[in-house]
Amino acid sequence: MAEQVVKAPMRARVIRYHAQAGSKVAENQKVCDIEALKMEIAVYSPVAGTIKEIHTEAGAHVDADVPLFTVET
């Protein structure tokens, strides 16, 4: 099985997750919301699969390229 790690596109605060480890997700399904520059930005799964791991918690501040979640196909 292949894995894809989805990283924060910019420095941001994680607002909420819409899935948890073990959840099945579709390609382009919203998995979490982040806040950057006073804007809410959705982060989507790039592939269909199962969320293997959530790397951060809601409320966490992350830098660009910090892993948010891993999808296993």
C-alpha positions in Angstrom: 0.0 0.0 0.0 1.1 3.5 -0.8 1.0 6.4 1.6 0.7 10.1 0.9 1.6 12.7 3.5 -0.3 15.9 3.2 1.6 18.9 4.5 0.6 22.4 5.5 0.8 24.7 2.5 1.8 27.7 4.7 2.3 28.8 8.3 -1.1 28.4 9.9 -3.3 27.3 12.8 -5.2 24.0 12.5 -8.9 24.8 13.2 -10.5 21.4 12.9 -10.4 17.9 11.4 -13.3 16.4 9.5 -11.9 12.9 9.6 -9.9 10.8 12.1 -7.4 8.0 11.9 -9.1 5.0 10.3 -11.7 7.1 8.4 -12.2 6.4 4.7 -11.9 9.4 2.5 -12.5 10.1 -1.2 -10.2 12.0 -3.5 -10.7 15.8 -3.0 -12.6 15.3 0.2 -12.1 18.0 2.8 -10.0 16.6 5.7 -9.2 19.6 7.8 -9.4 23.4 7.9 -6.5 25.7 8.7 -6.4 29.5 9.3 -3.7 31.6 7.8 -3.7 35.4 7.2 -7.1 35.6 8.9 -8.6 33.3 6.2 -10.0 29.8 6.6 -8.5 27.4 4.1 -9.7 23.8 3.5 -7.1 21.0 3.1 -8.3 18.1 0.9 -7.2 14.5 0.5 -5.2 14.2 -2.8 -6.2 10.5 -3.2 -9.0 8.1 -2.1 -8.0 5.9 0.8 -7.9 5.6 4.6 -6.5 8.2 7.0 -3.6 6.4 8.5 -2.4 9.1 10.9 -3.3 12.6 12.0 0.0 14.4 12.8 -1.3 17.5 14.6 -4.2 18.5 16.9 -6.8 21.2 16.4 -5.5 24.4 17.7 -1.9 23.6 16.9 0.2 26.2 15.1 2.2 24.7 12.2 4.9 26.0 9.8 4.8 25.4 6.1 5.6 21.8 5.0 4.7 20.3 8.5 2.7 17.1 8.0 -1.0 17.4 8.8 -2.2 13.8 8.0 -1.2 10.7 6.0 -3.6 8.9 3.6 -3.0 5.2 2.8 -4.3 4.0 -0.6 
